[in-house]
Amino acid sequence: MPAPPEDLPVTLHHDIYPGIDPTSHFKNKTYAGKIVLVTGSSRGIGQEIALFYARAGASLALLARDQASLDVVKELILKDEEVVKDGSVRVEVFEADVCSVREVEGAVRGAVGKFGKLDIVVANAGKADLYDRPHVEMAAFTADDPEKWWKTVEVNLRGVYNIAHYSLPHLDKTSGYFVITSSLAAQARFPFLSPYSVSKHAVGRLNEYIALEHPKVKSIAFHPGAIKTAITATNPSMAQYCIDTLQLPAATVLRFTSGKADWLSGRYFNANWDFGEVEERFRGRVVEDEGLVSRLAVPL
């Protein structure tokens, strides 16, 4: 996969590195007393993010479409050695489709009812499909193709909006964090990937609006890395590029919500980027020039 031009010239990582090492969070239980809601948490990236928060002492509200898978993840987390050692972690699961307004509303209401608040929300649920021809040719093959295109956009954009709509009032109360799993595709143009790329680009702008309209909330959209998950499995041609670990995004999200990266609110971040280098070399310019946001490229 060629690197897009919208990138930073920093060291790239594919696994946990010293700048995001979660060991201190696990040891000191720095998220004790925090309530974290994670969508798309029944597998892959969402499951790993949830596990890392639990190891760091947080209690969890897990949201996904499949109750059985959620129950399995809950059991795995509560049996994790680090979590068992703590003993104070609670996990609640909520079966819901992020595209359903009523189901998301009910899940958020249920989480707040169980825990009394929300401190961190990770909008991780997503969808990607394999395309091998231009989107305008899709209807010529089957009547389902246009619906398939829009379903990807719906999950990746409407799904994030729905969870934002119902969770942001609670995050306002706790001055919390809203983290969106975006993609490198949000900043690039790859043939035959239009529904995924368009939707991920759009949530980047939504992220900017969340930070603008909810200044008490720190909102960050991030590329989690190229990881072999159920989603990437639908795109075999991309498999050779999926070399990053699940632990990379999980540790990165802990860093986002640690209180030490609030300057990234309203911006995009790539989990592959070396956090320390970005902070040292680019933080001042990013803040001053409103960098790491979507802009029209205007020739000067």
C-alpha positions in Angstrom: 0.0 0.0 0.0 1.7 3.3 -1.0 2.0 5.9 1.6 -0.4 8.9 1.0 1.1 12.4 0.8 -0.9 13.5 3.9 1.7 12.0 6.3 4.4 13.1 8.8 8.1 12.3 8.3 8.6 10.4 11.6 9.7 7.0 12.7 6.9 4.4 12.1 6.1 1.6 14.5 4.2 -1.7 14.1 4.0 -2.8 17.7 4.2 -1.3 21.2 7.3 0.9 21.7 8.6 2.9 24.7 6.6 6.0 23.9 3.2 4.2 24.4 4.3 1.4 26.7 1.2 0.6 28.8 3.1 -1.1 31.7 2.8 1.8 34.1 -1.0 2.1 33.4 -1.4 -1.6 34.2 0.9 -1.5 37.3 -0.6 1.7 38.8 -4.2 1.1 37.6 -4.3 4.7 36.3 -7.8 4.2 34.9 -9.3 2.9 38.2 -12.8 4.5 38.7 -13.1 5.3 35.0 -16.0 4.0 32.8 -15.1 3.2 29.2 -17.6 2.3 26.5 -16.3 0.6 23.4 -18.3 -0.2 20.3 -17.3 -3.0 18.0 -15.8 -4.7 21.1 -16.7 -8.3 20.4 -13.5 -9.0 18.5 -10.2 -7.5 17.0 -9.2 -4.0 17.8 -12.2 -3.2 20.0 -11.7 -6.3 22.1 -8.0 -5.4 22.6 -8.7 -1.8 23.5 -11.3 -3.0 26.1 -8.8 -5.5 27.5 -6.1 -2.8 27.9 -8.4 -0.5 29.7 -9.5 -3.3 32.0 -5.9 -4.1 32.8 -5.4 -0.4 33.7 -8.3 -0.6 36.2 -11.3 0.8 34.2 -14.7 -0.7 34.2 -16.3 -1.4 30.8 -19.5 -1.1 28.8 -19.0 -3.3 25.7 -21.3 -2.8 22.7 -21.6 -5.0 19.6 -24.3 -6.7 17.5 -23.7 -10.3 18.7 -24.6 -11.1 22.3 -22.8 -14.5 22.3 -19.5 -12.9 21.2 -19.9 -10.2 23.8 -20.4 -12.7 26.5 -17.2 -14.5 25.4 -15.2 -11.3 25.4 -16.5 -10.4 28.9 -15.5 -13.8 30.2 -12.0 -13.5 28.7 -11.5 -10.0 30.1 -12.6 -11.0 33.6 -10.4 -14.0 33.6 -7.3 -12.1 32.5 -4.6 -12.4 35.0 -4.0 -8.7 35.4 -7.7 -8.0 35.7 -8.2 -10.8 38.3 -5.4 -9.4 40.3 -7.2 -6.0 40.5 -10.6 -7.4 41.4 -12.5 -4.1 41.0 -13.1 -4.2 37.3 -16.8 -4.5 36.2 -17.9 -5.4 32.7 -21.4 -5.0 31.2 -22.4 -5.9 27.7 -25.0 -4.4 25.4 -26.2 -6.0 22.2 -26.8 -3.2 19.7 -26.3 -2.2 16.1 -24.6 1.1 15.8 -26.7 2.0 12.8 -29.9 1.8 14.9 -30.7 5.0 16.7 -32.9 3.3 19.2 -30.5 0.5 20.0 -27.6 2.9 20.5 -29.8 5.1 22.7 -30.8 2.1 24.8 -27.2 0.9 25.1 -25.9 4.2 26.3 -28.8 4.6 28.7 -28.1 1.1 30.0 -24.4 1.8 30.5 -25.0 5.0 32.4 -27.7 3.3 34.4 -25.2 0.6 35.4 -22.2 2.8 36.1 -23.6 6.3 36.7 -21.4 8.0 34.1 -19.1 7.7 31.1 -15.5 8.9 31.0 -14.2 7.5 27.7 -16.0 6.4 24.6 -14.2 4.5 21.8 -16.3 4.5 18.6 -14.6 1.5 17.0 -17.3 -0.4 15.1 -16.6 -0.4 11.4 -17.2 -2.1 8.1 -15.1 -2.6 4.9 -15.9 -4.7 1.8 -13.8 -6.0 -1.1 -14.3 -4.0 -4.3 -12.6 -4.8 -7.6 -14.2 -2.3 -9.9 -15.2 1.4 -9.9 -18.2 2.2 -7.8 -20.2 3.6 -10.8 -20.1 0.1 -12.3 -21.5 -1.7 -9.3 -25.2 -1.5 -10.3 -24.4 -3.1 -13.6 -23.6 -6.4 -11.8 -26.2 -6.8 -9.0 -29.0 -4.7 -7.6 -27.5 -5.1 -4.1 -24.3 -3.3 -4.9 -25.5 0.3 -4.3 -27.0 -0.8 -1.0 -23.7 -2.5 -0.1 -21.8 0.7 -0.9 -24.1 2.8 1.3 -24.1 0.2 4.2 -20.3 0.7 4.5 -20.8 4.4 4.8 -23.7 4.0 7.2 -21.8 1.8 9.6 -18.6 3.9 9.5 -20.3 7.4 9.6 -23.8 7.1 11.0 -22.6 4.5 13.5 -20.1 6.9 14.9 -22.6 9.8 14.8 -25.2 7.7 16.7 -22.9 6.8 19.5 -21.6 10.4 19.7 -25.1 11.8 19.8 -26.1 9.9 22.9 -22.7 9.7 24.7 -21.5 13.3 24.3 -23.9 14.8 26.9 -22.4 12.4 29.5 -18.8 13.1 28.4 -19.5 16.8 28.8 -20.3 16.1 32.4 -17.0 14.3 33.0 -14.8 16.3 30.6 -14.2 13.0 29.0 -12.7 11.5 25.8 -14.3 10.5 22.5 -12.0 8.4 20.3 -12.9 7.4 16.7 -11.2 4.5 14.9 -10.6 6.0 11.5 -8.1 4.8 8.9 -5.1 5.7 6.7 -7.7 5.5 3.9 -9.3 8.7 5.2 -6.2 10.6 4.0 -5.7 8.7 0.7 -7.3 7.8 -2.5 -7.1 4.1 -3.3 -9.0 2.7 -6.4 -12.1 0.7 -5.6 -12.1 1.7 -1.9 -14.5 4.6 -2.2 -17.2 3.7 0.4 -14.6 3.0 3.1 -12.4 5.9 2.3 -15.3 8.4 2.0 -16.8 7.3 5.3 -13.5 7.5 7.2 -12.7 10.9 5.7 -16.2 12.1 6.8 -15.7 10.9 10.4 -12.5 13.0 10.5 -14.6 16.1 9.9 -17.2 14.9 12.4 -14.3 14.6 14.9 -13.4 18.2 14.3 -17.0 19.2 14.9 -17.2 17.3 18.1 -14.2 19.1 19.5 -15.6 22.4 18.3 -19.1 22.0 19.7 -18.1 20.1 22.9 -15.0 21.9 24.1 -15.0 20.0 27.4 -14.6 16.7 25.5 -11.3 15.7 24.0 -12.1 14.0 20.6 -9.5 12.2 18.5 -9.8 10.3 15.2 -6.9 7.8 14.6 -5.6 5.3 12.2 -5.1 2.1 14.3 -2.5 0.6 12.0 -2.8 -2.1 9.3 -3.9 -5.1 11.2 -5.2 -8.5 10.2 -8.8 -8.5 11.5 -12.1 -9.9 10.3 -12.5 -6.7 8.2 -9.2 -6.8 6.5 -9.8 -10.5 5.8 -12.4 -9.5 3.3 -9.7 -7.7 1.3 -7.0 -10.4 0.5 -5.0 -8.0 -1.6 -4.3 -5.9 1.5 -3.2 -8.8 3.6 0.5 -8.4 2.8 0.4 -4.9 4.3 -1.3 -5.9 7.5 1.8 -6.2 9.7 0.8 -4.2 12.8 -0.3 -5.8 16.1 -3.6 -5.3 17.9 -1.6 -4.0 20.9 -0.4 -1.0 18.9 -3.8 0.8 18.7 -4.8 -0.4 22.2 -1.7 1.2 23.8 -2.0 4.3 21.6 -5.6 4.8 22.8 -4.4 4.6 26.4 -2.0 7.4 25.6 -4.7 9.5 24.0 -6.9 9.4 27.1 -4.1 9.7 29.7 -4.4 13.5 30.0 -1.0 13.9 28.3 -2.2 14.3 24.7 -5.1 16.6 25.0 -3.6 18.9 22.4 -4.6 16.3 19.8 -8.3 17.0 20.4 -10.2 17.6 17.1 -7.3 16.1 15.1 -6.2 13.0 13.3 -3.4 10.8 14.4 -1.7 7.7 12.9 -0.9 5.0 15.5 2.2 4.1 13.4 3.7 7.5 14.1 6.2 7.8 16.9 4.3 9.7 19.6 7.4 11.3 21.0 8.7 12.5 17.7 5.4 14.0 16.7 5.1 15.8 20.0 8.6 17.1 20.0 8.9 18.1 16.3 5.3 19.0 15.3 3.2 19.8 18.3 3.8 23.6 18.2 3.1 23.8 14.5 0.1 21.6 14.7 -1.5 23.7 17.4 -0.5 27.1 15.9 -1.4 26.2 12.3 -4.4 24.0 13.0 -2.7 21.0 11.6 -3.8 17.3 11.3 -7.3 18.3 10.2 -9.0 18.0 6.8 -8.4 21.0 4.5 -8.7 21.9 0.8 -5.3 21.9 -0.9 -5.2 25.4 -2.3 -2.3 26.2 -4.6 -0.3 29.2 -3.5 
